[in-house]
Amino acid sequence: MRFSAVLLAALSTATFGYAQSMSGGDATFYSAGLGSCGFFNTDADFIVAVD
């Protein structure tokens, strides 16, 4: 449920019509744990970090 809400929020703020091609980026790995909302996340949860 939380993932659906985050996905909906991300898609609703996207600007369509201004597509830009990208071929690079940064990635990282971390162990899930206590999230900012006070819920414990596990490695089975879908977690996205936006910078």
ZAMARGU-4260 file (C-alpha; in steps of 0.2 Angstrom, whole numbers, plus 5000, padded with zeros to 4 digits):
<rodrens>
0) 5000/5000/5000 | 5014/5012/5004 | 5023/5008/4988 | 5007/5012/4978 | 5005/5029/4986
5) 5023/5034/4983 | 5022/5028/4965 | 5006/5038/4962 | 5014/5053/4970 | 5029/5052/4959
10) 5019/5049/4943 | 5007/5063/4947 | 5022/5076/4948 | 5030/5070/4932 | 5031/5082/4917
15) 5025/5073/4901 | 5031/5080/4884 | 5049/5084/4890 | 5057/5067/4888 | 5076/5068/4889
20) 5088/5053/4886 | 5100/5048/4900 | 5113/5035/4899 | 5121/5037/4916 | 5118/5038/4935
25) 5123/5033/4952 | 5117/5018/4962 | 5120/5012/4980 | 5115/4998/4991 | 5110/4999/5009
30) 5102/4987/5022 | 5084/4991/5026 | 5079/4995/5044 | 5069/5009/5053 | 5062/5021/5041
35) 5058/5039/5043 | 5040/5036/5047 | 5044/5024/5062 | 5040/5008/5052 | 5053/4994/5050
40) 5057/4990/5032 | 5064/4973/5027 | 5074/4968/5012 | 5058/4962/5004 | 5050/4980/5004
45) 5052/4991/4988 | 5062/5006/4994 | 5067/5021/4983 | 5078/5035/4988 | 5077/5051/4978
50) 5090/5064/4978
</rodrens>
